[in-house]
Amino acid sequence: MFEFKLPDLGEGVAEGEVLEWHVAVGDAVTEDQVLAEVETDKAAVDVPSPVEGVVRELHAEVGDVVATGEVLVTIEEEGDAEAGETAAESERDASAGDGAEPDAGASGTTEASESAAATEGRVFAPPSVRRLAREKGVDIATVSGSGPSGRITEADVTAAAESAGSESDDDGPTPAVSKVGDGESGEDDGPTSVVSKVGGDESGDGAADERPVKSAVRRASGDEPMAERRDRTLATPATRRLARELGVDIDAVPTDETRDGEPYVDEAAVRAVAEGAAGEVTDEDVREVTEAVVSEMRDAAEGAGGAEAGAAGVAAEREAAGDRREPYRGVRRAIGEQMARSRREVPHATHHDRVAVPGLVEARERLEPLAEERGVRLTYTPFLLKCVAAALDDHPILATRLDTETEEIVFKDDRNLGVATATDHGLVVPVVDDVDEKGLLQVATEVNDLVERARSRDIAREEMQGGTFTVTNFGAIGGEYADPVINVPETAILGVGSLEERPVAVDGEVVAKPTLTLSLAIDHRVVDGADAARFVNTLKEYLADPTRLLLE
């Protein structure tokens, strides 16, 4: 069997979310046939098959986040079946020949069982489940799967481990949930407490018809798996990374949020569990949770109005209010995480200015017919990119990257300029390489092509990488000034407002001239305000008279 692992999808990409499977178990695939569409922080990419064969197992479902190097799909290549039968026959012959009893020692028990199970029938379980089984000392071959086609889930393994523990533990199971306000918190050698969720059927006081209370205080040992541990949880790559760093089992993080009907956990919830696991629950924690419980009970009593209390009532209320909800995922989520990272890591400073550009308007009007004769639509964007590239040559500090690991500022020689493009599925930034080395028409052709393909979502991931500086022309939609967010790891971004006639003072007279507004955001760790002002001054000179580019 060939176990195809998720390959390296690009610089800085450690994992990807499965958007769509293009094959199913039992399908015959050829080399380079697309197996799945996987979305990374950069873009959605097709993952082709490196071999020819038959798909035997898909190790992830749509919506799952798969780490680079983790098995994505198992493919049976030609000859695998014959080889497997031959190996099985050899094992049976060897076993029958010597009559030796298998080693019943403690070590290697799990592996031996799995091997035996493999000869009798496959154990369907993803690597993460097998890993969990080994950690808990569970023989995965003895576990009954509750997933699709008998697939063993983490919940199955956890249940098996708990079952084995309860059979050997005379003290009985530790209560997973304690009620708030009933005075039963009398244990004094209490284990670590965390905030958890209480189901409505656990009230135990005869209030069976009452709406379930969402939160309460749960007491549990630090090593005890949480009672609500789920089989599958949706979370962003950043959240999963944080959970790994903090040693938090993301499937055990309490949550009431869902995405596409699946439990969803965010970074705040992970941090809350990590902080809760690090110490005892304080009186303030108990007071906050108690207040939250009381508030929820009050809301339930006021909002339910009878037997229709609960989530259905909340959903109906939202629908009545005209709200519409969409999943926060894919490119939209990647954009959000990138922007949040930028604001979290980078101390932004913004420099605003205005420039009269009659020369730019005149140059475009003069060259536009010539461009049309060559089949090129000439907008102001290629002029802008050429002027920016020339200004970066004069002020290279704006085309840098801060390497925090080596504590070095990296000056980039390439004038690869990103062009922020609004699309129906979010903001995309295709990159025009080597703007300084190309003619105006070539830049215009590439910009038009990249923008069009970005809007139709037909752009490759590589075409959105390697940028050293980004330009966002929000003025095409409207507006004068903005506070653009730097596309890290770059250290600057230029926002351009609308091209309009504005009043300009000339020799004591106020006249109307075509003007552009400029908003330059900089990473203040690397770029000073004076550098920003000097760069903008140079850029203004080029924009006011683009023929200056001919001198370079």
C-alpha positions as CSV (number, residue, x, y, z in Angstrom):
1,M,0.0,0.0,0.0
2,F,1.2,3.5,-0.8
3,E,0.5,6.0,2.0
4,F,0.4,9.4,0.3
5,K,1.4,12.1,2.8
6,L,0.4,15.7,2.5
7,P,3.4,17.2,0.7
8,D,5.0,20.5,1.5
9,L,2.7,23.1,-0.1
10,G,5.0,26.0,0.1
11,E,7.1,28.3,2.3
12,G,5.7,28.6,5.8
13,V,2.7,26.3,5.1
14,A,2.5,23.6,7.7
15,E,-1.0,22.3,7.2
16,G,-4.0,22.5,4.9
17,E,-7.7,22.2,5.2
18,V,-9.4,19.6,2.9
19,L,-12.0,21.5,0.9
20,E,-13.1,18.7,-1.4
21,W,-12.3,15.1,-2.3
22,H,-12.2,14.4,-6.0
23,V,-11.9,10.6,-5.4
24,A,-13.7,8.1,-3.2
25,V,-12.7,4.7,-1.7
26,G,-12.6,2.1,-4.4
27,D,-11.8,4.6,-7.2
28,A,-9.0,3.8,-9.6
29,V,-6.6,6.7,-10.0
30,T,-3.8,7.5,-12.4
31,E,-0.6,9.4,-11.8
32,D,-1.1,13.1,-11.5
33,Q,-4.9,12.8,-11.2
34,V,-6.3,15.3,-8.7
35,L,-7.1,13.6,-5.4
36,A,-8.3,16.5,-3.4
37,E,-8.5,20.3,-3.1
38,V,-6.6,21.5,-0.1
39,E,-6.7,25.1,1.1
40,T,-3.7,26.6,2.9
41,D,-3.1,30.0,4.3
42,K,-2.1,31.0,0.8
43,A,-4.6,29.6,-1.6
44,A,-6.6,26.5,-2.6
45,V,-4.5,24.0,-4.4
46,D,-5.1,20.7,-6.1
47,V,-3.2,17.7,-4.7
48,P,-2.3,15.2,-7.5
49,S,-1.7,11.5,-7.0
50,P,2.0,10.5,-7.4
51,V,1.1,6.9,-8.2
52,E,-1.4,4.8,-10.1
53,G,-3.7,2.5,-8.2
54,V,-6.9,2.1,-6.3
55,V,-8.0,4.4,-3.4
56,R,-8.3,2.2,-0.3
57,E,-8.7,4.8,2.5
58,L,-9.2,8.5,2.9
59,H,-7.6,9.7,6.1
60,A,-9.4,13.0,6.4
61,E,-12.8,14.3,5.8
62,V,-13.9,17.6,4.3
63,G,-13.1,20.3,6.8
64,D,-10.3,18.5,8.5
65,V,-6.9,20.2,8.8
66,V,-4.1,17.9,7.8
67,A,-0.5,18.6,8.8
68,T,2.3,18.4,6.2
69,G,3.7,14.9,6.3
70,E,0.5,13.4,7.7
71,V,-1.0,10.5,5.6
72,L,-3.8,11.9,3.4
73,V,-4.8,8.9,1.4
74,T,-3.9,5.2,1.1
75,I,-3.6,3.9,-2.5
76,E,-3.2,0.3,-3.4
77,E,-0.7,0.0,-6.2
78,E,-0.7,-2.8,-8.7
79,G,0.9,-5.9,-7.1
80,D,0.1,-4.9,-3.5
81,A,-2.7,-7.4,-3.3
82,E,-0.6,-10.3,-4.5
83,A,2.2,-9.3,-2.3
84,G,-0.1,-9.2,0.7
85,E,-1.6,-12.6,0.0
86,T,1.9,-14.1,-0.4
87,A,3.0,-12.5,2.9
88,A,-0.1,-13.8,4.7
89,E,0.4,-17.3,3.4
90,S,4.0,-17.2,4.5
91,E,3.0,-16.2,8.0
92,R,0.4,-18.9,8.2
93,D,2.8,-21.5,7.0
94,A,5.5,-20.4,9.4
95,S,3.0,-20.4,12.3
96,A,1.7,-23.9,11.4
97,G,5.2,-25.2,10.9
98,D,6.8,-24.5,14.3
99,G,3.6,-24.4,16.4
100,A,5.2,-21.8,18.6
101,E,2.9,-19.8,20.8
102,P,3.1,-16.1,20.3
103,D,4.9,-14.1,23.0
104,A,2.3,-12.9,25.5
105,G,4.6,-10.5,27.2
106,A,3.5,-7.0,27.9
107,S,5.9,-5.4,25.5
108,G,4.8,-5.3,21.9
109,T,1.2,-6.4,22.7
110,T,-0.4,-3.6,20.8
111,E,1.8,-4.1,17.7
112,A,1.2,-7.9,17.7
113,S,-2.6,-7.4,18.0
114,E,-2.6,-4.9,15.2
115,S,-0.7,-7.3,13.1
116,A,-3.0,-10.1,13.8
117,A,-6.0,-7.9,13.1
118,A,-4.4,-6.9,9.8
119,T,-4.3,-10.4,8.7
120,E,-8.0,-11.0,9.6
121,G,-9.3,-7.7,8.4
122,R,-8.1,-4.2,8.3
123,V,-8.4,-1.9,11.2
124,F,-9.8,1.4,9.8
125,A,-8.4,4.2,11.9
126,P,-6.4,7.4,11.0
127,P,-2.9,7.9,12.3
128,S,-4.1,10.2,15.0
129,V,-6.4,7.6,16.4
130,R,-3.7,4.9,16.3
131,R,-1.4,7.3,18.1
132,L,-4.0,8.0,20.8
133,A,-4.5,4.3,21.3
134,R,-0.8,3.7,21.8
135,E,-0.7,6.6,24.3
136,K,-3.6,5.2,26.3
137,G,-2.4,1.6,26.0
138,V,-5.5,0.5,24.1
139,D,-5.4,-2.5,21.7
140,I,-6.9,-0.8,18.7
141,A,-7.8,-4.2,17.2
142,T,-10.3,-4.8,20.0
143,V,-12.1,-1.5,19.6
144,S,-15.4,-1.4,17.7
145,G,-15.6,1.5,15.3
146,S,-18.6,3.8,15.4
147,G,-17.5,5.9,12.4
148,P,-18.5,5.5,8.8
149,S,-17.8,1.9,7.5
150,G,-16.8,0.9,11.0
151,R,-14.0,3.4,11.2
152,I,-12.5,3.8,14.6
153,T,-12.7,7.3,16.1
154,E,-10.8,8.9,18.9
155,A,-14.0,8.8,20.9
156,D,-14.1,5.0,20.5
157,V,-10.5,4.8,21.8
158,T,-11.2,7.1,24.7
159,A,-14.3,5.1,25.6
160,A,-12.3,1.9,25.5
161,A,-9.6,3.4,27.7
162,E,-12.2,4.7,30.2
163,S,-14.0,1.3,30.2
164,A,-10.7,-0.5,30.9
165,G,-9.9,2.0,33.7
166,S,-13.3,1.6,35.3
167,E,-13.1,-2.2,35.4
168,S,-9.8,-2.0,37.3
169,D,-10.6,0.9,39.5
170,D,-12.5,0.0,42.7
171,D,-13.1,3.6,43.6
172,G,-15.5,4.1,40.8
173,P,-15.5,6.9,38.3
174,T,-14.7,10.4,39.3
175,P,-17.8,12.7,38.9
176,A,-17.2,14.8,35.8
177,V,-19.8,17.4,36.5
178,S,-20.7,19.2,39.7
179,K,-23.7,21.5,40.1
180,V,-23.3,25.1,41.0
181,G,-25.1,26.4,44.0
182,D,-26.1,23.1,45.6
183,G,-23.3,23.2,48.2
184,E,-21.7,19.9,47.2
185,S,-18.3,21.2,46.6
186,G,-16.9,19.7,49.7
187,E,-14.0,17.7,48.5
188,D,-10.8,19.2,49.9
189,D,-8.1,17.3,48.1
190,G,-9.7,18.3,44.9
191,P,-8.0,17.8,41.7
192,T,-7.5,20.5,39.1
193,S,-10.7,22.2,38.1
194,V,-11.6,23.5,34.7
195,V,-14.6,25.2,33.2
196,S,-16.8,22.8,31.4
197,K,-20.3,22.2,29.9
198,V,-23.3,20.7,31.6
199,G,-26.0,18.9,29.6
200,G,-29.6,19.5,30.4
201,D,-30.1,15.9,31.3
202,E,-27.6,16.1,34.1
203,S,-29.6,18.4,36.3
204,G,-30.6,15.6,38.6
205,D,-33.0,17.6,40.6
206,G,-36.1,16.7,38.8
207,A,-36.2,19.7,36.5
208,A,-36.3,17.6,33.4
209,D,-38.2,20.1,31.4
210,E,-35.9,23.0,32.2
211,R,-33.6,24.3,29.5
212,P,-30.1,23.0,29.8
213,V,-27.6,25.2,31.5
214,K,-24.6,25.8,29.3
215,S,-21.8,26.2,31.8
216,A,-20.9,25.3,35.2
217,V,-17.7,24.4,37.1
218,R,-16.3,20.9,36.6
219,R,-13.8,19.2,38.8
220,A,-11.5,16.7,37.2
221,S,-8.0,15.4,37.6
222,G,-5.3,16.8,35.4
223,D,-4.8,13.6,33.5
224,E,-8.4,12.7,33.2
225,P,-9.8,13.1,29.7
226,M,-12.8,15.4,29.6
227,A,-16.2,13.8,29.5
228,E,-17.2,15.9,26.5
229,R,-14.3,14.9,24.5
230,R,-15.4,14.9,20.8
231,D,-14.3,12.9,17.9
232,R,-13.9,15.9,15.6
233,T,-13.5,19.6,16.1
234,L,-13.1,22.4,13.6
235,A,-10.4,25.0,14.3
236,T,-8.1,27.2,12.4
237,P,-4.6,26.2,11.7
238,A,-3.4,28.9,14.1
239,T,-5.7,27.6,16.9
240,R,-4.4,24.0,16.4
241,R,-0.9,25.2,16.5
242,L,-1.6,27.1,19.7
243,A,-3.2,24.0,21.2
244,R,-0.1,21.9,20.4
245,E,2.2,24.5,21.9
246,L,0.1,24.7,25.1
247,G,-0.4,20.9,25.3
248,V,-4.2,21.2,25.1
249,D,-6.3,18.5,23.5
250,I,-8.4,20.5,21.1
251,D,-11.2,17.9,21.0
252,A,-11.6,18.3,24.8
253,V,-12.0,22.1,24.8
254,P,-15.5,23.1,25.9
255,T,-17.4,25.0,23.2
256,D,-20.9,25.9,22.2
257,E,-19.8,27.3,18.8
258,T,-20.4,25.4,15.6
259,R,-19.4,25.7,12.0
260,D,-21.3,23.7,9.4
261,G,-22.9,21.8,12.2
262,E,-19.5,20.8,13.7
263,P,-18.1,21.9,17.0
264,Y,-15.7,24.8,16.6
265,V,-13.0,26.0,18.9
266,D,-11.1,29.3,18.8
267,E,-7.8,30.5,20.3
268,A,-9.5,32.1,23.3
269,A,-11.1,28.8,24.3
270,V,-7.8,27.0,24.0
271,R,-6.1,29.6,26.2
272,A,-8.9,29.4,28.7
273,V,-8.4,25.7,29.1
274,A,-4.6,26.0,29.2
275,E,-4.9,28.7,31.9
276,G,-7.5,26.7,33.8
277,A,-5.3,23.6,33.7
278,A,-2.3,25.5,35.0
279,G,-3.9,26.3,38.4
280,E,-6.8,26.0,40.7
281,V,-10.1,27.7,40.0
282,T,-10.3,30.8,42.0
283,D,-13.3,32.3,43.8
284,E,-13.4,34.9,41.1
285,D,-13.7,32.2,38.4
286,V,-16.5,30.5,40.3
287,R,-18.3,33.8,40.7
288,E,-18.0,34.6,37.0
289,V,-19.2,31.2,36.0
290,T,-22.0,31.4,38.5
291,E,-23.1,34.8,37.2
292,A,-23.0,33.4,33.6
293,V,-25.1,30.5,34.6
294,V,-27.6,32.6,36.3
295,S,-27.7,35.0,33.3
296,E,-28.2,32.1,30.9
297,M,-31.0,30.7,33.1
298,R,-32.7,34.1,33.1
299,D,-32.3,34.4,29.3
300,A,-33.7,30.9,28.9
301,A,-36.7,31.7,31.1
302,E,-37.4,35.0,29.4
303,G,-36.7,33.9,25.8
304,A,-38.1,30.5,25.6
305,G,-41.6,31.3,26.6
306,G,-42.4,27.6,27.2
307,A,-41.5,24.3,25.7
308,E,-39.7,25.7,22.7
309,A,-36.6,26.8,24.6
310,G,-33.1,26.1,23.5
311,A,-31.1,26.4,20.4
312,A,-34.1,26.2,18.1
313,G,-35.6,29.2,19.7
314,V,-32.4,31.2,19.4
315,A,-32.1,30.3,15.7
316,A,-35.8,31.2,15.1
317,E,-35.2,34.6,16.8
318,R,-32.2,35.2,14.6
319,E,-34.0,34.3,11.5
320,A,-36.9,36.6,12.5
321,A,-34.4,39.4,12.9
322,G,-33.2,38.9,9.4
323,D,-29.7,37.7,10.3
324,R,-27.8,35.6,7.8
325,R,-24.8,33.5,8.8
326,E,-21.9,32.1,6.6
327,P,-19.0,29.9,7.6
328,Y,-15.9,31.8,8.5
329,R,-13.4,29.6,6.6
330,G,-11.3,29.3,3.5
331,V,-9.7,32.4,2.0
332,R,-11.8,34.7,4.2
333,R,-10.5,33.0,7.3
334,A,-6.9,33.0,5.9
335,I,-7.2,36.7,5.3
336,G,-8.5,37.3,8.8
337,E,-5.7,35.4,10.4
338,Q,-3.1,37.1,8.3
339,M,-4.4,40.5,9.2
340,A,-4.7,39.6,12.9
341,R,-1.1,38.4,12.8
342,S,0.0,41.7,11.2
343,R,-1.8,43.8,13.8
344,R,-0.5,41.6,16.6
345,E,3.1,41.5,15.6
346,V,3.7,44.7,13.7
347,P,3.7,48.2,15.2
348,H,2.0,50.1,12.4
349,A,2.6,53.7,11.6
350,T,0.9,55.5,8.7
351,H,2.0,58.5,6.6
352,H,-0.6,60.4,4.6
353,D,0.0,62.7,1.7
354,R,-1.5,64.1,-1.5
355,V,0.0,64.7,-4.9
356,A,-1.2,66.5,-8.0
357,V,-0.7,64.2,-11.0
358,P,-1.6,66.1,-14.2
359,G,1.5,64.6,-15.8
360,L,0.3,61.1,-15.0
361,V,-3.1,61.7,-16.5
362,E,-1.5,63.2,-19.6
363,A,0.9,60.3,-20.0
364,R,-1.9,57.8,-19.8
365,E,-4.1,59.6,-22.3
366,R,-1.3,59.8,-24.7
367,L,-0.2,56.1,-24.4
368,E,-3.6,54.5,-24.0
369,P,-4.5,54.5,-27.8
370,L,-1.1,53.0,-28.6
371,A,-1.7,50.3,-26.0
372,E,-5.1,49.5,-27.4
373,E,-3.5,49.0,-30.8
374,R,-1.4,46.3,-29.2
375,G,-4.4,44.7,-27.5
376,V,-3.5,46.0,-24.0
377,R,-5.8,47.8,-21.6
378,L,-3.8,50.5,-20.0
379,T,-5.0,51.6,-16.6
380,Y,-3.2,53.8,-14.0
381,T,-2.1,50.7,-12.0
382,P,1.0,49.9,-14.2
383,F,2.1,53.5,-14.0
384,L,1.7,53.4,-10.2
385,L,3.7,50.1,-10.0
386,K,6.6,51.5,-12.1
387,C,6.7,54.6,-10.0
388,V,6.7,52.6,-6.8
389,A,9.5,50.3,-8.0
390,A,11.6,53.3,-8.9
391,A,11.0,54.9,-5.5
392,L,12.0,51.7,-3.8
393,D,15.3,51.8,-5.6
394,D,15.9,55.1,-4.0
395,H,14.6,54.0,-0.5
396,P,15.4,50.2,-0.2
397,I,14.5,50.2,3.5
398,L,10.8,50.1,2.3
399,A,11.5,46.8,0.5
400,T,12.7,44.8,3.5
401,R,11.8,41.8,5.7
402,L,12.5,41.5,9.4
403,D,14.0,38.1,10.2
404,T,13.1,37.8,13.9
405,E,14.9,34.5,14.3
406,T,18.3,35.7,13.1
407,E,17.5,39.3,14.2
408,E,18.4,40.7,10.8
409,I,16.8,43.1,8.4
410,V,16.8,41.5,5.0
411,F,16.9,44.0,2.1
412,K,15.2,42.5,-1.0
413,D,16.7,43.2,-4.4
414,D,13.6,42.0,-6.2
415,R,10.9,44.6,-7.0
416,N,8.1,42.1,-6.8
417,L,5.0,44.1,-6.1
418,G,1.8,42.7,-4.7
419,V,-1.5,44.2,-6.1
420,A,-4.3,43.8,-3.5
421,T,-7.4,42.7,-5.4
422,A,-10.9,42.6,-4.1
423,T,-12.7,39.4,-5.2
424,D,-16.0,37.8,-4.4
425,H,-14.3,35.4,-2.1
426,G,-12.1,37.9,-0.3
427,L,-8.9,40.0,-0.7
428,V,-6.3,38.3,-2.8
429,V,-2.8,39.7,-3.5
430,P,-1.2,38.5,-6.8
431,V,2.4,39.5,-7.2
432,V,3.9,41.1,-10.3
433,D,7.6,40.0,-10.4
434,D,10.5,42.3,-11.4
435,V,8.4,45.3,-12.1
436,D,11.6,47.4,-12.4
437,E,12.9,45.2,-15.3
438,K,9.7,45.2,-17.4
439,G,8.2,47.7,-19.8
440,L,4.9,49.5,-19.1
441,L,2.9,47.3,-21.5
442,Q,4.3,44.1,-20.1
443,V,3.5,45.2,-16.6
444,A,0.0,46.2,-17.7
445,T,-0.5,42.8,-19.4
446,E,0.6,40.8,-16.4
447,V,-1.5,42.9,-14.0
448,N,-4.6,42.5,-16.1
449,D,-4.1,38.8,-16.4
450,L,-3.3,38.2,-12.7
451,V,-6.2,40.3,-11.5
452,E,-8.7,38.6,-13.8
453,R,-7.6,35.1,-12.8
454,A,-7.6,36.1,-9.1
455,R,-11.2,37.2,-9.4
456,S,-12.1,33.9,-11.1
457,R,-10.1,32.0,-8.5
458,D,-7.9,30.5,-11.2
459,I,-4.6,31.7,-9.8
460,A,-1.7,29.6,-8.6
461,R,-0.4,29.8,-5.1
462,E,3.1,30.6,-6.4
463,E,1.7,33.7,-8.1
464,M,0.8,35.2,-4.7
465,Q,4.2,34.6,-3.1
466,G,7.5,36.4,-3.0
467,G,6.1,39.9,-2.8
468,T,8.4,42.6,-1.3
469,F,5.9,45.5,-1.2
470,T,2.2,45.7,-1.7
471,V,0.0,48.3,-3.3
472,T,-3.7,48.6,-2.6
473,N,-5.8,50.9,-4.8
474,F,-8.9,51.4,-2.7
475,G,-9.6,54.6,-4.6
476,A,-11.0,52.5,-7.4
477,I,-14.0,51.9,-5.2
478,G,-14.0,55.3,-3.5
479,G,-12.4,57.1,-0.6
480,E,-9.3,59.3,0.0
481,Y,-7.3,57.9,2.9
482,A,-7.1,54.6,4.7
483,D,-5.0,52.8,7.3
484,P,-3.8,49.7,5.3
485,V,-2.6,46.6,7.1
486,I,0.9,45.4,6.2
487,N,1.1,42.1,4.4
488,V,3.6,40.5,6.7
489,P,6.5,39.6,6.4
490,E,6.7,42.7,4.2
491,T,7.4,46.0,6.1
492,A,5.3,48.5,4.1
493,I,2.1,48.8,2.1
494,L,0.9,51.8,0.0
495,G,-2.8,52.6,-0.2
496,V,-3.9,54.9,-3.0
497,G,-7.1,56.9,-2.9
498,S,-9.4,58.0,-5.7
499,L,-8.1,60.0,-8.6
500,E,-10.1,63.2,-8.5
501,E,-9.8,66.9,-9.1
502,R,-9.1,68.7,-5.9
503,P,-8.1,72.3,-5.0
504,V,-4.4,73.0,-5.3
505,A,-2.6,76.3,-4.5
506,V,-0.4,77.4,-7.4
507,D,1.4,80.8,-7.1
508,G,-1.2,82.1,-4.7
509,E,-4.1,80.9,-6.8
510,V,-6.4,78.0,-6.0
511,V,-6.9,75.8,-9.0
512,A,-8.4,72.4,-9.6
513,K,-6.0,69.6,-10.5
514,P,-6.2,65.8,-10.7
515,T,-4.8,64.5,-7.5
516,L,-4.1,61.2,-5.8
517,T,-4.1,60.6,-2.0
518,L,-1.4,58.3,-0.6
519,S,-1.5,56.3,2.7
520,L,1.8,54.5,3.5
521,A,1.8,52.1,6.4
522,I,5.1,51.0,7.7
523,D,6.5,48.5,10.2
524,H,7.9,50.9,12.7
525,R,10.4,48.2,14.0
526,V,12.2,48.6,10.7
527,V,11.1,51.8,9.0
528,D,11.1,55.2,10.6
529,G,8.6,58.0,9.9
530,A,11.4,60.0,8.2
531,D,12.0,57.1,5.8
532,A,8.4,56.9,5.0
533,A,8.1,60.6,4.3
534,R,11.2,60.6,2.1
535,F,9.9,57.6,0.1
536,V,6.5,59.3,-0.4
537,N,8.3,62.5,-1.6
538,T,10.2,60.6,-4.2
539,L,7.1,58.7,-5.2
540,K,5.2,62.0,-5.7
541,E,7.9,63.2,-8.0
542,Y,7.5,60.2,-10.3
543,L,3.7,60.3,-10.2
544,A,3.6,64.0,-10.9
545,D,5.8,63.5,-14.0
546,P,6.2,59.8,-15.0
547,T,8.6,60.8,-17.8
548,R,11.2,60.9,-15.1
549,L,11.2,57.1,-15.2
550,L,13.0,57.5,-18.6
551,L,16.0,58.9,-16.8
552,E,16.5,55.8,-14.7
